[in-house]
């Protein structure tokens, strides 16, 4: 038995035989709404921190790729003259 089956109660668990498609869709929508209620929006300071971390990481990766590109370009120029 998987973890998700353990978490779901027997009443919420969809039947194995397929069951009513509309009941399964309604169950899915209820579960999506329940999960969305758990979502917490970040504060302004958290958002600024996350944004700056992403931008710094992006700049570091860009520099790394530029250095590799330049190095392979120089190597190709040296090998193939």
PDB file of N, CA, C and O in Angstrom:
ATOM      1  N   UNK A   1       0.851  -1.176   0.000  1.00  0.00           N
ATOM      2  CA  UNK A   1       0.000   0.000   0.000  1.00  0.00           C
ATOM      3  C   UNK A   1       0.896   1.238   0.000  1.00  0.00           C
ATOM      4  O   UNK A   1       1.825   1.331   0.803  1.00  0.00           O
ATOM      5  N   UNK A   2       0.625   2.180  -0.889  1.00  0.00           N
ATOM      6  CA  UNK A   2       1.467   3.374  -1.001  1.00  0.00           C
ATOM      7  C   UNK A   2       1.105   4.386   0.067  1.00  0.00           C
ATOM      8  O   UNK A   2       0.089   4.249   0.749  1.00  0.00           O
ATOM      9  N   UNK A   3       1.948   5.410   0.209  1.00  0.00           N
ATOM     10  CA  UNK A   3       1.728   6.447   1.216  1.00  0.00           C
ATOM     11  C   UNK A   3       0.439   7.211   0.973  1.00  0.00           C
ATOM     12  O   UNK A   3      -0.271   7.544   1.922  1.00  0.00           O
ATOM     13  N   UNK A   4       0.127   7.495  -0.290  1.00  0.00           N
ATOM     14  CA  UNK A   4      -1.082   8.269  -0.567  1.00  0.00           C
ATOM     15  C   UNK A   4      -2.335   7.485  -0.225  1.00  0.00           C
ATOM     16  O   UNK A   4      -3.336   8.069   0.191  1.00  0.00           O
ATOM     17  N   UNK A   5      -2.297   6.174  -0.393  1.00  0.00           N
ATOM     18  CA  UNK A   5      -3.455   5.366  -0.026  1.00  0.00           C
ATOM     19  C   UNK A   5      -3.624   5.316   1.478  1.00  0.00           C
ATOM     20  O   UNK A   5      -4.749   5.230   1.971  1.00  0.00           O
ATOM     21  N   UNK A   6      -2.529   5.368   2.213  1.00  0.00           N
ATOM     22  CA  UNK A   6      -2.608   5.362   3.662  1.00  0.00           C
ATOM     23  C   UNK A   6      -3.206   6.665   4.156  1.00  0.00           C
ATOM     24  O   UNK A   6      -3.991   6.662   5.105  1.00  0.00           O
ATOM     25  N   UNK A   7      -2.850   7.779   3.532  1.00  0.00           N
ATOM     26  CA  UNK A   7      -3.319   9.095   3.958  1.00  0.00           C
ATOM     27  C   UNK A   7      -4.810   9.262   3.675  1.00  0.00           C
ATOM     28  O   UNK A   7      -5.526   9.836   4.495  1.00  0.00           O
ATOM     29  N   UNK A   8      -5.285   8.780   2.545  1.00  0.00           N
ATOM     30  CA  UNK A   8      -6.689   8.944   2.188  1.00  0.00           C
ATOM     31  C   UNK A   8      -7.546   8.011   3.029  1.00  0.00           C
ATOM     32  O   UNK A   8      -7.168   6.871   3.301  1.00  0.00           O
ATOM     33  N   UNK A   9      -8.694   8.509   3.432  1.00  0.00           N
ATOM     34  CA  UNK A   9      -9.621   7.642   4.146  1.00  0.00           C
ATOM     35  C   UNK A   9     -10.326   6.755   3.143  1.00  0.00           C
ATOM     36  O   UNK A   9     -10.285   7.011   1.940  1.00  0.00           O
ATOM     37  N   UNK A  10     -10.971   5.714   3.637  1.00  0.00           N
ATOM     38  CA  UNK A  10     -11.657   4.768   2.754  1.00  0.00           C
ATOM     39  C   UNK A  10     -12.792   5.449   2.003  1.00  0.00           C
ATOM     40  O   UNK A  10     -13.092   5.065   0.872  1.00  0.00           O
ATOM     41  N   UNK A  11     -13.424   6.441   2.598  1.00  0.00           N
ATOM     42  CA  UNK A  11     -14.538   7.128   1.941  1.00  0.00           C
ATOM     43  C   UNK A  11     -14.053   7.997   0.790  1.00  0.00           C
ATOM     44  O   UNK A  11     -14.762   8.170  -0.201  1.00  0.00           O
ATOM     45  N   UNK A  12     -12.834   8.550   0.917  1.00  0.00           N
ATOM     46  CA  UNK A  12     -12.310   9.434  -0.122  1.00  0.00           C
ATOM     47  C   UNK A  12     -11.654   8.660  -1.251  1.00  0.00           C
ATOM     48  O   UNK A  12     -11.552   9.172  -2.366  1.00  0.00           O
ATOM     49  N   UNK A  13     -11.206   7.438  -0.989  1.00  0.00           N
ATOM     50  CA  UNK A  13     -10.450   6.680  -1.970  1.00  0.00           C
ATOM     51  C   UNK A  13     -11.350   6.275  -3.133  1.00  0.00           C
ATOM     52  O   UNK A  13     -12.404   5.675  -2.922  1.00  0.00           O
ATOM     53  N   UNK A  14     -10.938   6.602  -4.369  1.00  0.00           N
ATOM     54  CA  UNK A  14     -11.756   6.192  -5.514  1.00  0.00           C
ATOM     55  C   UNK A  14     -11.771   4.684  -5.648  1.00  0.00           C
ATOM     56  O   UNK A  14     -10.807   4.011  -5.284  1.00  0.00           O
ATOM     57  N   UNK A  15     -12.863   4.157  -6.170  1.00  0.00           N
ATOM     58  CA  UNK A  15     -12.987   2.711  -6.315  1.00  0.00           C
ATOM     59  C   UNK A  15     -12.039   2.212  -7.390  1.00  0.00           C
ATOM     60  O   UNK A  15     -11.685   2.957  -8.303  1.00  0.00           O
ATOM     61  N   UNK A  16     -11.632   0.970  -7.289  1.00  0.00           N
ATOM     62  CA  UNK A  16     -10.694   0.376  -8.226  1.00  0.00           C
ATOM     63  C   UNK A  16     -11.367   0.055  -9.565  1.00  0.00           C
ATOM     64  O   UNK A  16     -10.687  -0.008 -10.589  1.00  0.00           O
ATOM     65  N   UNK A  17     -12.683  -0.148  -9.576  1.00  0.00           N
ATOM     66  CA  UNK A  17     -13.377  -0.554 -10.775  1.00  0.00           C
ATOM     67  C   UNK A  17     -13.727   0.588 -11.702  1.00  0.00           C
ATOM     68  O   UNK A  17     -14.374   0.351 -12.722  1.00  0.00           O
ATOM     69  N   UNK A  18     -13.348   1.771 -11.414  1.00  0.00           N
ATOM     70  CA  UNK A  18     -13.635   2.920 -12.264  1.00  0.00           C
ATOM     71  C   UNK A  18     -14.668   3.830 -11.623  1.00  0.00           C
ATOM     72  O   UNK A  18     -14.425   5.029 -11.482  1.00  0.00           O
ATOM     73  N   UNK A  19     -15.806   3.293 -11.235  1.00  0.00           N
ATOM     74  CA  UNK A  19     -16.831   4.072 -10.558  1.00  0.00           C
ATOM     75  C   UNK A  19     -17.420   5.143 -11.452  1.00  0.00           C
ATOM     76  O   UNK A  19     -17.165   5.185 -12.656  1.00  0.00           O
ATOM     77  N   UNK A  20     -18.203   5.997 -10.848  1.00  0.00           N
ATOM     78  CA  UNK A  20     -18.851   7.095 -11.557  1.00  0.00           C
ATOM     79  C   UNK A  20     -17.813   8.174 -11.873  1.00  0.00           C
ATOM     80  O   UNK A  20     -17.141   8.680 -10.974  1.00  0.00           O
ATOM     81  N   UNK A  21     -17.689   8.515 -13.139  1.00  0.00           N
ATOM     82  CA  UNK A  21     -16.680   9.495 -13.558  1.00  0.00           C
ATOM     83  C   UNK A  21     -16.940  10.856 -12.921  1.00  0.00           C
ATOM     84  O   UNK A  21     -15.996  11.563 -12.569  1.00  0.00           O
ATOM     85  N   UNK A  22     -18.206  11.229 -12.769  1.00  0.00           N
ATOM     86  CA  UNK A  22     -18.523  12.533 -12.183  1.00  0.00           C
ATOM     87  C   UNK A  22     -18.188  12.573 -10.698  1.00  0.00           C
ATOM     88  O   UNK A  22     -17.778  13.614 -10.185  1.00  0.00           O
ATOM     89  N   UNK A  23     -18.356  11.457 -10.003  1.00  0.00           N
ATOM     90  CA  UNK A  23     -17.986  11.392  -8.585  1.00  0.00           C
ATOM     91  C   UNK A  23     -16.479  11.491  -8.433  1.00  0.00           C
ATOM     92  O   UNK A  23     -15.987  12.132  -7.505  1.00  0.00           O
ATOM     93  N   UNK A  24     -15.741  10.857  -9.341  1.00  0.00           N
ATOM     94  CA  UNK A  24     -14.286  10.928  -9.278  1.00  0.00           C
ATOM     95  C   UNK A  24     -13.791  12.333  -9.583  1.00  0.00           C
ATOM     96  O   UNK A  24     -12.834  12.802  -8.967  1.00  0.00           O
ATOM     97  N   UNK A  25     -14.436  13.010 -10.533  1.00  0.00           N
ATOM     98  CA  UNK A  25     -14.059  14.393 -10.843  1.00  0.00           C
ATOM     99  C   UNK A  25     -14.359  15.304  -9.662  1.00  0.00           C
ATOM    100  O   UNK A  25     -13.549  16.165  -9.319  1.00  0.00           O
ATOM    101  N   UNK A  26     -15.524  15.120  -9.035  1.00  0.00           N
ATOM    102  CA  UNK A  26     -15.889  15.935  -7.869  1.00  0.00           C
ATOM    103  C   UNK A  26     -14.904  15.714  -6.723  1.00  0.00           C
ATOM    104  O   UNK A  26     -14.517  16.665  -6.043  1.00  0.00           O
ATOM    105  N   UNK A  27     -14.498  14.458  -6.509  1.00  0.00           N
ATOM    106  CA  UNK A  27     -13.506  14.155  -5.476  1.00  0.00           C
ATOM    107  C   UNK A  27     -12.189  14.858  -5.783  1.00  0.00           C
ATOM    108  O   UNK A  27     -11.564  15.438  -4.895  1.00  0.00           O
ATOM    109  N   UNK A  28     -11.774  14.803  -7.042  1.00  0.00           N
ATOM    110  CA  UNK A  28     -10.533  15.463  -7.446  1.00  0.00           C
ATOM    111  C   UNK A  28     -10.606  16.961  -7.182  1.00  0.00           C
ATOM    112  O   UNK A  28      -9.663  17.536  -6.638  1.00  0.00           O
ATOM    113  N   UNK A  29     -11.702  17.597  -7.554  1.00  0.00           N
ATOM    114  CA  UNK A  29     -11.859  19.047  -7.352  1.00  0.00           C
ATOM    115  C   UNK A  29     -11.836  19.372  -5.864  1.00  0.00           C
ATOM    116  O   UNK A  29     -11.207  20.349  -5.456  1.00  0.00           O
ATOM    117  N   UNK A  30     -12.516  18.565  -5.045  1.00  0.00           N
ATOM    118  CA  UNK A  30     -12.493  18.806  -3.587  1.00  0.00           C
ATOM    119  C   UNK A  30     -11.078  18.693  -3.033  1.00  0.00           C
ATOM    120  O   UNK A  30     -10.683  19.484  -2.177  1.00  0.00           O
ATOM    121  N   UNK A  31     -10.317  17.723  -3.511  1.00  0.00           N
ATOM    122  CA  UNK A  31      -8.947  17.554  -3.033  1.00  0.00           C
ATOM    123  C   UNK A  31      -8.055  18.706  -3.496  1.00  0.00           C
ATOM    124  O   UNK A  31      -7.181  19.147  -2.749  1.00  0.00           O
ATOM    125  N   UNK A  32      -8.265  19.194  -4.713  1.00  0.00           N
ATOM    126  CA  UNK A  32      -7.488  20.335  -5.204  1.00  0.00           C
ATOM    127  C   UNK A  32      -7.779  21.570  -4.365  1.00  0.00           C
ATOM    128  O   UNK A  32      -6.856  22.287  -3.975  1.00  0.00           O
ATOM    129  N   UNK A  33      -9.048  21.825  -4.085  1.00  0.00           N
ATOM    130  CA  UNK A  33      -9.423  22.984  -3.268  1.00  0.00           C
ATOM    131  C   UNK A  33      -8.829  22.861  -1.868  1.00  0.00           C
ATOM    132  O   UNK A  33      -8.350  23.849  -1.311  1.00  0.00           O
ATOM    133  N   UNK A  34      -8.855  21.661  -1.296  1.00  0.00           N
ATOM    134  CA  UNK A  34      -8.273  21.455   0.044  1.00  0.00           C
ATOM    135  C   UNK A  34      -6.776  21.734   0.036  1.00  0.00           C
ATOM    136  O   UNK A  34      -6.255  22.324   0.982  1.00  0.00           O
ATOM    137  N   UNK A  35      -6.080  21.320  -1.014  1.00  0.00           N
ATOM    138  CA  UNK A  35      -4.643  21.588  -1.102  1.00  0.00           C
ATOM    139  C   UNK A  35      -4.363  23.072  -1.303  1.00  0.00           C
ATOM    140  O   UNK A  35      -3.414  23.607  -0.731  1.00  0.00           O
ATOM    141  N   UNK A  36      -5.178  23.738  -2.108  1.00  0.00           N
ATOM    142  CA  UNK A  36      -4.967  25.164  -2.348  1.00  0.00           C
ATOM    143  C   UNK A  36      -5.199  25.993  -1.091  1.00  0.00           C
ATOM    144  O   UNK A  36      -4.611  27.064  -0.945  1.00  0.00           O
ATOM    145  N   UNK A  37      -6.047  25.514  -0.182  1.00  0.00           N
ATOM    146  CA  UNK A  37      -6.265  26.229   1.077  1.00  0.00           C
ATOM    147  C   UNK A  37      -5.032  26.182   1.966  1.00  0.00           C
ATOM    148  O   UNK A  37      -4.888  27.015   2.861  1.00  0.00           O
ATOM    149  N   UNK A  38      -4.137  25.219   1.734  1.00  0.00           N
ATOM    150  CA  UNK A  38      -2.910  25.095   2.527  1.00  0.00           C
ATOM    151  C   UNK A  38      -1.809  26.036   2.050  1.00  0.00           C
ATOM    152  O   UNK A  38      -0.821  26.230   2.759  1.00  0.00           O
ATOM    153  N   UNK A  39      -1.959  26.623   0.867  1.00  0.00           N
ATOM    154  CA  UNK A  39      -0.925  27.468   0.280  1.00  0.00           C
ATOM    155  C   UNK A  39      -0.826  28.775   1.056  1.00  0.00           C
ATOM    156  O   UNK A  39      -1.837  29.405   1.365  1.00  0.00           O
ATOM    157  N   UNK A  40       0.396  29.171   1.364  1.00  0.00           N
ATOM    158  CA  UNK A  40       0.643  30.423   2.075  1.00  0.00           C
ATOM    159  C   UNK A  40       1.471  31.322   1.161  1.00  0.00           C
ATOM    160  O   UNK A  40       2.535  30.920   0.689  1.00  0.00           O
ATOM    161  N   UNK A  41       0.990  32.524   0.914  1.00  0.00           N
ATOM    162  CA  UNK A  41       1.717  33.466   0.067  1.00  0.00           C
ATOM    163  C   UNK A  41       2.929  34.003   0.836  1.00  0.00           C
ATOM    164  O   UNK A  41       2.832  34.255   2.036  1.00  0.00           O
ATOM    165  N   UNK A  42       4.075  34.180   0.155  1.00  0.00           N
ATOM    166  CA  UNK A  42       5.254  34.707   0.844  1.00  0.00           C
ATOM    167  C   UNK A  42       5.075  36.184   1.194  1.00  0.00           C
ATOM    168  O   UNK A  42       4.342  36.916   0.528  1.00  0.00           O
ATOM    169  N   UNK A  43       5.759  36.594   2.248  1.00  0.00           N
ATOM    170  CA  UNK A  43       5.742  38.010   2.613  1.00  0.00           C
ATOM    171  C   UNK A  43       6.587  38.781   1.612  1.00  0.00           C
ATOM    172  O   UNK A  43       7.285  38.188   0.789  1.00  0.00           O
ATOM    173  N   UNK A  44       6.524  40.092   1.684  1.00  0.00           N
ATOM    174  CA  UNK A  44       7.292  40.919   0.749  1.00  0.00           C
ATOM    175  C   UNK A  44       8.787  40.672   0.904  1.00  0.00           C
ATOM    176  O   UNK A  44       9.502  40.577  -0.094  1.00  0.00           O
ATOM    177  N   UNK A  45       9.268  40.568   2.138  1.00  0.00           N
ATOM    178  CA  UNK A  45      10.706  40.348   2.344  1.00  0.00           C
ATOM    179  C   UNK A  45      11.128  38.963   1.840  1.00  0.00           C
ATOM    180  O   UNK A  45      12.206  38.816   1.263  1.00  0.00           O
ATOM    181  N   UNK A  46      10.287  37.954   2.054  1.00  0.00           N
ATOM    182  CA  UNK A  46      10.609  36.625   1.540  1.00  0.00           C
ATOM    183  C   UNK A  46      10.651  36.640   0.013  1.00  0.00           C
ATOM    184  O   UNK A  46      11.533  36.039  -0.600  1.00  0.00           O
ATOM    185  N   UNK A  47       9.691  37.330  -0.587  1.00  0.00           N
ATOM    186  CA  UNK A  47       9.643  37.410  -2.042  1.00  0.00           C
ATOM    187  C   UNK A  47      10.886  38.099  -2.598  1.00  0.00           C
ATOM    188  O   UNK A  47      11.441  37.662  -3.606  1.00  0.00           O
ATOM    189  N   UNK A  48      11.318  39.162  -1.951  1.00  0.00           N
ATOM    190  CA  UNK A  48      12.529  39.866  -2.389  1.00  0.00           C
ATOM    191  C   UNK A  48      13.753  38.962  -2.227  1.00  0.00           C
ATOM    192  O   UNK A  48      14.627  38.949  -3.093  1.00  0.00           O
ATOM    193  N   UNK A  49      13.822  38.213  -1.137  1.00  0.00           N
ATOM    194  CA  UNK A  49      14.941  37.300  -0.910  1.00  0.00           C
ATOM    195  C   UNK A  49      14.964  36.211  -1.970  1.00  0.00           C
ATOM    196  O   UNK A  49      16.013  35.931  -2.550  1.00  0.00           O
ATOM    197  N   UNK A  50      13.817  35.595  -2.228  1.00  0.00           N
ATOM    198  CA  UNK A  50      13.743  34.530  -3.237  1.00  0.00           C
ATOM    199  C   UNK A  50      14.119  35.065  -4.610  1.00  0.00           C
ATOM    200  O   UNK A  50      14.838  34.403  -5.359  1.00  0.00           O
ATOM    201  N   UNK A  51      13.642  36.252  -4.946  1.00  0.00           N
ATOM    202  CA  UNK A  51      13.943  36.843  -6.249  1.00  0.00           C
ATOM    203  C   UNK A  51      15.428  37.121  -6.386  1.00  0.00           C
ATOM    204  O   UNK A  51      16.018  36.836  -7.428  1.00  0.00           O
ATOM    205  N   UNK A  52      16.039  37.673  -5.349  1.00  0.00           N
ATOM    206  CA  UNK A  52      17.468  37.986  -5.423  1.00  0.00           C
ATOM    207  C   UNK A  52      18.303  36.711  -5.506  1.00  0.00           C
ATOM    208  O   UNK A  52      19.313  36.689  -6.210  1.00  0.00           O
ATOM    209  N   UNK A  53      17.908  35.661  -4.811  1.00  0.00           N
ATOM    210  CA  UNK A  53      18.643  34.391  -4.888  1.00  0.00           C
ATOM    211  C   UNK A  53      18.566  33.833  -6.307  1.00  0.00           C
ATOM    212  O   UNK A  53      19.569  33.354  -6.834  1.00  0.00           O
ATOM    213  N   UNK A  54      17.403  33.887  -6.923  1.00  0.00           N
ATOM    214  CA  UNK A  54      17.249  33.393  -8.290  1.00  0.00           C
ATOM    215  C   UNK A  54      18.084  34.218  -9.261  1.00  0.00           C
ATOM    216  O   UNK A  54      18.748  33.658 -10.134  1.00  0.00           O
ATOM    217  N   UNK A  55      18.061  35.539  -9.120  1.00  0.00           N
ATOM    218  CA  UNK A  55      18.832  36.392 -10.024  1.00  0.00           C
ATOM    219  C   UNK A  55      20.334  36.175  -9.871  1.00  0.00           C
ATOM    220  O   UNK A  55      21.054  36.140 -10.870  1.00  0.00           O
ATOM    221  N   UNK A  56      20.815  36.030  -8.648  1.00  0.00           N
ATOM    222  CA  UNK A  56      22.242  35.781  -8.423  1.00  0.00           C
ATOM    223  C   UNK A  56      22.629  34.440  -9.023  1.00  0.00           C
ATOM    224  O   UNK A  56      23.662  34.332  -9.684  1.00  0.00           O
ATOM    225  N   UNK A  57      21.812  33.418  -8.801  1.00  0.00           N
ATOM    226  CA  UNK A  57      22.096  32.104  -9.376  1.00  0.00           C
ATOM    227  C   UNK A  57      22.123  32.177 -10.897  1.00  0.00           C
ATOM    228  O   UNK A  57      22.994  31.580 -11.530  1.00  0.00           O
ATOM    229  N   UNK A  58      21.183  32.898 -11.482  1.00  0.00           N
ATOM    230  CA  UNK A  58      21.126  33.052 -12.934  1.00  0.00           C
ATOM    231  C   UNK A  58      22.388  33.727 -13.463  1.00  0.00           C
ATOM    232  O   UNK A  58      22.937  33.301 -14.479  1.00  0.00           O
ATOM    233  N   UNK A  59      22.848  34.763 -12.793  1.00  0.00           N
ATOM    234  CA  UNK A  59      24.060  35.463 -13.221  1.00  0.00           C
ATOM    235  C   UNK A  59      25.279  34.553 -13.118  1.00  0.00           C
ATOM    236  O   UNK A  59      26.125  34.555 -14.012  1.00  0.00           O
ATOM    237  N   UNK A  60      25.384  33.775 -12.042  1.00  0.00           N
ATOM    238  CA  UNK A  60      26.509  32.853 -11.869  1.00  0.00           C
ATOM    239  C   UNK A  60      26.510  31.810 -12.978  1.00  0.00           C
ATOM    240  O   UNK A  60      27.562  31.514 -13.545  1.00  0.00           O
ATOM    241  N   UNK A  61      25.350  31.249 -13.293  1.00  0.00           N
ATOM    242  CA  UNK A  61      25.274  30.241 -14.360  1.00  0.00           C
ATOM    243  C   UNK A  61      25.601  30.868 -15.709  1.00  0.00           C
ATOM    244  O   UNK A  61      26.272  30.240 -16.528  1.00  0.00           O
ATOM    245  N   UNK A  62      25.142  32.091 -15.960  1.00  0.00           N
ATOM    246  CA  UNK A  62      25.458  32.769 -17.217  1.00  0.00           C
ATOM    247  C   UNK A  62      26.959  32.979 -17.353  1.00  0.00           C
ATOM    248  O   UNK A  62      27.517  32.754 -18.427  1.00  0.00           O
ATOM    249  N   UNK A  63      27.616  33.406 -16.288  1.00  0.00           N
ATOM    250  CA  UNK A  63      29.068  33.613 -16.322  1.00  0.00           C
ATOM    251  C   UNK A  63      29.778  32.297 -16.591  1.00  0.00           C
ATOM    252  O   UNK A  63      30.724  32.249 -17.376  1.00  0.00           O
ATOM    253  N   UNK A  64      29.325  31.225 -15.942  1.00  0.00           N
ATOM    254  CA  UNK A  64      29.918  29.906 -16.150  1.00  0.00           C
ATOM    255  C   UNK A  64      29.791  29.467 -17.613  1.00  0.00           C
ATOM    256  O   UNK A  64      30.750  28.953 -18.188  1.00  0.00           O
ATOM    257  N   UNK A  65      28.632  29.665 -18.208  1.00  0.00           N
ATOM    258  CA  UNK A  65      28.408  29.268 -19.600  1.00  0.00           C
ATOM    259  C   UNK A  65      29.250  30.129 -20.543  1.00  0.00           C
ATOM    260  O   UNK A  65      29.795  29.612 -21.518  1.00  0.00           O
ATOM    261  N   UNK A  66      29.365  31.420 -20.273  1.00  0.00           N
ATOM    262  CA  UNK A  66      30.180  32.298 -21.114  1.00  0.00           C
ATOM    263  C   UNK A  66      31.648  31.874 -21.053  1.00  0.00           C
ATOM    264  O   UNK A  66      32.322  31.846 -22.083  1.00  0.00           O
ATOM    265  N   UNK A  67      32.148  31.544 -19.867  1.00  0.00           N
ATOM    266  CA  UNK A  67      33.536  31.110 -19.723  1.00  0.00           C
ATOM    267  C   UNK A  67      33.762  29.801 -20.480  1.00  0.00           C
ATOM    268  O   UNK A  67      34.758  29.656 -21.189  1.00  0.00           O
ATOM    269  N   UNK A  68      32.836  28.847 -20.331  1.00  0.00           N
ATOM    270  CA  UNK A  68      32.960  27.587 -21.073  1.00  0.00           C
ATOM    271  C   UNK A  68      32.914  27.822 -22.576  1.00  0.00           C
ATOM    272  O   UNK A  68      33.712  27.247 -23.316  1.00  0.00           O
ATOM    273  N   UNK A  69      31.998  28.651 -23.031  1.00  0.00           N
ATOM    274  CA  UNK A  69      31.874  28.947 -24.459  1.00  0.00           C
ATOM    275  C   UNK A  69      33.156  29.581 -24.991  1.00  0.00           C
ATOM    276  O   UNK A  69      33.652  29.195 -26.050  1.00  0.00           O
ATOM    277  N   UNK A  70      33.682  30.536 -24.267  1.00  0.00           N
ATOM    278  CA  UNK A  70      34.924  31.187 -24.684  1.00  0.00           C
ATOM    279  C   UNK A  70      36.086  30.181 -24.704  1.00  0.00           C
ATOM    280  O   UNK A  70      36.891  30.163 -25.635  1.00  0.00           O
ATOM    281  N   UNK A  71      36.154  29.351 -23.661  1.00  0.00           N
ATOM    282  CA  UNK A  71      37.239  28.365 -23.593  1.00  0.00           C
ATOM    283  C   UNK A  71      37.158  27.352 -24.725  1.00  0.00           C
ATOM    284  O   UNK A  71      38.169  27.052 -25.360  1.00  0.00           O
ATOM    285  N   UNK A  72      35.955  26.819 -24.986  1.00  0.00           N
ATOM    286  CA  UNK A  72      35.816  25.869 -26.094  1.00  0.00           C
ATOM    287  C   UNK A  72      36.050  26.537 -27.447  1.00  0.00           C
ATOM    288  O   UNK A  72      36.574  25.908 -28.367  1.00  0.00           O
ATOM    289  N   UNK A  73      35.668  27.799 -27.573  1.00  0.00           N
ATOM    290  CA  UNK A  73      35.948  28.530 -28.810  1.00  0.00           C
ATOM    291  C   UNK A  73      37.429  28.698 -29.035  1.00  0.00           C
ATOM    292  O   UNK A  73      37.910  28.517 -30.153  1.00  0.00           O
ATOM    293  N   UNK A  74      38.167  29.042 -27.987  1.00  0.00           N
ATOM    294  CA  UNK A  74      39.622  29.191 -28.087  1.00  0.00           C
ATOM    295  C   UNK A  74      40.272  27.845 -28.395  1.00  0.00           C
ATOM    296  O   UNK A  74      41.184  27.770 -29.217  1.00  0.00           O
ATOM    297  N   UNK A  75      39.802  26.776 -27.733  1.00  0.00           N
ATOM    298  CA  UNK A  75      40.330  25.448 -27.973  1.00  0.00           C
ATOM    299  C   UNK A  75      40.081  25.010 -29.419  1.00  0.00           C
ATOM    300  O   UNK A  75      40.976  24.458 -30.059  1.00  0.00           O
ATOM    301  N   UNK A  76      38.881  25.250 -29.933  1.00  0.00           N
ATOM    302  CA  UNK A  76      38.565  24.884 -31.318  1.00  0.00           C
ATOM    303  C   UNK A  76      39.429  25.687 -32.282  1.00  0.00           C
ATOM    304  O   UNK A  76      39.892  25.154 -33.290  1.00  0.00           O
ATOM    305  N   UNK A  77      39.649  26.967 -31.981  1.00  0.00           N
ATOM    306  CA  UNK A  77      40.523  27.791 -32.831  1.00  0.00           C
ATOM    307  C   UNK A  77      41.952  27.298 -32.826  1.00  0.00           C
ATOM    308  O   UNK A  77      42.622  27.333 -33.858  1.00  0.00           O
ATOM    309  N   UNK A  78      42.430  26.840 -31.684  1.00  0.00           N
ATOM    310  CA  UNK A  78      43.794  26.328 -31.586  1.00  0.00           C
ATOM    311  C   UNK A  78      43.932  24.987 -32.297  1.00  0.00           C
ATOM    312  O   UNK A  78      44.929  24.748 -32.977  1.00  0.00           O
ATOM    313  N   UNK A  79      42.924  24.096 -32.144  1.00  0.00           N
ATOM    314  CA  UNK A  79      42.989  22.765 -32.757  1.00  0.00           C
ATOM    315  C   UNK A  79      42.820  22.845 -34.254  1.00  0.00           C
ATOM    316  O   UNK A  79      43.585  22.224 -34.991  1.00  0.00           O
ATOM    317  N   UNK A  80      41.827  23.601 -34.729  1.00  0.00           N
ATOM    318  CA  UNK A  80      41.513  23.624 -36.153  1.00  0.00           C
ATOM    319  C   UNK A  80      42.132  24.803 -36.890  1.00  0.00           C
ATOM    320  O   UNK A  80      41.978  24.928 -38.105  1.00  0.00           O
ATOM    321  N   UNK A  81      42.822  25.658 -36.171  1.00  0.00           N
ATOM    322  CA  UNK A  81      43.587  26.739 -36.737  1.00  0.00           C
ATOM    323  C   UNK A  81      42.846  27.714 -37.516  1.00  0.00           C
ATOM    324  O   UNK A  81      43.432  28.667 -38.031  1.00  0.00           O
TER     325      UNK A  81
END
